[in-house]
Amino acid sequence: MKYLLLLLALALALSSAAHATQFEIIKEHSKVGFEVDYMMMTKVEGHFTKYQGFFELNDKEDEISKVRVEVYSDSVDSNDKKRDFHLKGHEFLFAVNHPEITFKATGPAKIGADKKFKITGELTLRKVTKTVTFEGEFKGKGKDPWGKDSFFYNLKSEINRKDFEITWNQQMDTGGYLVGDIVRLSIVVQAQRMADKTPFSTHMIPATKGIIERQDLKSGRIKKLTTPTDPKDQSAPKK
């Protein structure tokens, strides 16, 4: 009986794995962002422009597993170059010594009937690793104009930057500190199957006038664009 149960458990595990498909986060339509309080009155928002993320999805069981995300510290963008220089420095991300921020889920996440789920994993920042849980929501799925399936998710979490040895601050004359300790993380995800992704070069809608004109320009059907966006595209190629 014991061996029968083991075989049954193994069969179920293999069946679940057979339905799991590898997905990749589509960076061009996703966002890894953060927000922190400033002067106790307003907020500083930012995001990272370089990252990659992967996971497996068992669509039949509504289960996400093997989530892993790598974010590159020196790609931080808070809409201010001087502030970004500070954020990349040793008092904050210390990007030279710690070029990657990583998150790796420690287990699967089940998407509920309300489309909500939780993903718990290990977040490593400045070589400090802490357990972090993201609250997630499955926003839905659909096909793009090229017939490729996309899955959409929103995720949020909070961390205390001091837990990751980011302690720089300045006390204000009116009381309190310049920068808040709590960092609110916000991730917007478009994901596609790794084996069936839409090439980024075709992400613009095919019927866009600019794309049609470029094709006509290259083929010689027209000699000049009426929808110029790039000086290099102003005239037909020389023969």
C-alpha positions in Angstrom: 0.0 0.0 0.0 2.9 2.4 0.9 4.5 1.8 -2.5 1.1 2.3 -4.3 0.7 5.7 -2.6 4.3 6.7 -3.6 3.6 5.7 -7.2 0.4 7.7 -7.2 2.1 10.7 -5.8 4.8 10.5 -8.4 2.3 10.1 -11.2 0.4 13.2 -10.0 3.7 15.2 -9.8 4.7 14.1 -13.3 1.2 14.9 -14.6 1.4 18.4 -13.1 4.9 19.0 -14.5 3.7 17.9 -17.9 1.2 20.7 -18.0 3.6 23.4 -16.8 4.9 25.7 -19.5 7.9 28.0 -19.3 7.1 31.7 -19.6 9.2 34.8 -19.9 8.4 38.4 -18.8 8.2 40.6 -21.8 10.3 43.6 -20.7 9.0 46.1 -23.3 5.4 45.8 -21.8 6.2 45.2 -18.2 7.5 47.3 -15.3 9.6 46.8 -12.1 8.9 49.9 -10.0 9.4 51.2 -6.5 8.1 54.1 -4.4 9.5 55.6 -1.2 8.4 58.5 1.0 10.3 61.8 0.8 10.4 64.5 3.5 7.4 62.7 5.0 5.2 64.8 2.6 5.6 63.4 -0.9 7.1 60.4 -2.7 9.9 59.5 -5.0 9.0 56.9 -7.7 11.4 55.0 -9.9 11.8 51.8 -11.9 14.5 49.6 -13.4 15.0 49.6 -17.2 17.0 46.3 -17.4 15.7 43.0 -16.0 14.6 39.5 -16.9 12.1 37.2 -15.4 10.9 33.6 -15.9 8.4 31.3 -14.4 6.4 28.1 -15.1 2.6 28.2 -15.4 0.3 25.2 -15.1 -2.7 26.8 -16.8 -5.0 23.9 -16.1 -4.3 24.0 -12.3 -3.9 27.8 -12.1 -0.5 27.4 -10.5 2.7 29.5 -10.9 6.0 28.0 -10.0 9.8 28.4 -10.3 9.6 32.2 -10.4 13.0 33.9 -10.8 13.7 37.5 -11.6 17.0 39.3 -12.1 17.1 43.1 -11.9 20.3 45.1 -12.9 21.0 47.7 -10.2 22.7 50.3 -12.5 19.5 50.5 -14.6 17.6 52.4 -11.8 15.7 55.4 -13.2 14.0 57.9 -10.9 13.7 60.6 -13.5 16.7 62.6 -12.1 20.2 61.8 -13.2 21.9 63.2 -10.1 19.6 61.3 -7.8 20.1 58.1 -9.9 23.9 58.6 -9.4 23.3 58.7 -5.7 21.0 55.6 -5.8 23.7 53.6 -7.7 26.3 54.6 -5.2 27.6 52.8 -2.1 25.0 54.5 0.2 22.1 52.8 -1.6 22.3 50.0 -4.3 26.1 50.0 -4.6 25.7 48.8 -8.2 29.4 48.4 -8.8 29.8 45.8 -6.1 26.2 44.4 -6.3 25.1 44.5 -10.0 22.1 42.3 -9.6 19.0 42.2 -7.4 17.4 38.8 -7.5 14.2 37.2 -6.4 13.6 33.4 -6.4 10.4 31.9 -5.3 10.7 29.2 -2.6 7.5 27.4 -3.7 4.5 27.5 -6.1 1.6 29.9 -5.9 -2.0 29.0 -6.5 -4.3 31.5 -8.3 -7.6 31.6 -6.4 -11.1 32.0 -7.8 -10.8 35.8 -7.1 -7.7 35.8 -9.3 -5.5 36.7 -6.3 -2.4 34.8 -5.2 0.8 35.1 -3.1 4.4 34.4 -4.1 6.9 34.0 -1.3 10.6 33.9 -2.1 14.1 35.1 -1.3 15.0 38.6 -2.3 18.7 39.3 -2.5 19.9 42.9 -2.5 23.5 44.0 -1.7 24.2 40.3 -1.0 21.6 40.4 1.9 18.9 37.8 1.5 15.5 38.2 3.1 12.1 36.4 2.7 9.6 38.5 0.9 6.0 37.9 -0.1 4.4 39.5 -3.1 0.6 39.9 -3.3 -0.4 39.1 -6.8 -3.4 39.4 -9.1 -4.0 37.7 -12.4 -5.4 40.4 -14.7 -6.3 38.0 -17.6 -4.9 36.7 -20.9 -5.4 37.4 -24.6 -4.0 37.2 -28.0 -2.0 40.0 -29.6 -2.4 41.0 -33.3 0.0 38.3 -34.2 -1.9 35.5 -32.5 0.5 35.1 -29.6 -0.9 34.5 -26.1 -0.1 36.9 -23.4 -0.7 36.6 -19.6 -1.0 39.7 -17.4 -0.2 40.1 -13.7 0.2 42.8 -11.1 2.3 42.2 -8.0 3.0 44.4 -4.9 5.1 44.1 -1.8 6.9 46.2 0.8 10.4 45.9 2.2 12.4 47.9 4.8 15.5 49.1 3.1 17.4 48.9 6.5 17.0 45.1 6.4 19.3 45.2 3.3 21.9 47.5 4.9 20.7 50.6 3.1 20.7 53.0 6.0 21.7 56.5 4.6 19.4 59.3 5.7 19.3 63.0 6.8 17.4 64.4 9.7 15.3 67.4 8.9 15.1 70.6 11.1 11.4 70.2 11.4 11.7 66.6 12.7 11.7 63.3 10.9 14.0 62.1 8.1 14.5 62.9 4.5 13.9 59.4 3.1 11.4 56.8 4.3 12.5 53.3 5.4 9.7 51.5 3.7 10.1 50.8 0.0 6.9 49.9 -1.9 7.5 47.5 -4.8 5.2 47.4 -7.7 5.5 45.0 -10.7 3.4 44.9 -13.8 3.9 41.8 -16.0 3.1 40.8 -19.5 4.4 37.2 -20.0 4.5 34.9 -23.0 5.5 31.3 -23.5 9.2 31.2 -24.1 8.6 29.0 -27.2 6.0 31.3 -28.7 6.9 34.9 -28.1 6.1 37.9 -30.3 9.4 39.3 -31.7 9.8 42.9 -30.4 10.5 44.1 -33.9 6.8 43.5 -34.7 5.3 44.8 -31.5 3.8 47.8 -33.3 0.4 47.1 -34.8 0.9 45.8 -38.3 -1.7 48.2 -39.8 0.1 51.3 -38.5 0.6 53.7 -41.3 4.3 54.3 -40.4 5.1 50.6 -40.7 3.3 50.2 -44.0 5.1 53.3 -45.4 8.5 51.9 -44.3 7.8 48.7 -46.1 6.7 50.7 -49.2 9.8 52.8 -49.0 12.1 49.8 -48.8 10.4 48.2 -51.8 10.5 51.4 -53.9 6.8 51.9 -54.1 7.2 55.3 -52.5 10.1 57.8 -52.4 9.4 59.6 -49.1 7.6 59.0 -45.8 4.7 61.1 -44.8 5.0 59.9 -41.3 8.6 60.6 -40.5 10.0 59.5 -37.1 13.6 58.9 -37.9 15.8 61.2 -40.1 17.3 58.1 -41.7 13.9 57.2 -43.1 13.3 60.4 -45.0 14.1 59.2 -48.4 14.2 56.1 -50.5 17.4 54.1 -50.5 19.9 54.9 -53.3 20.0 52.3 -56.1 
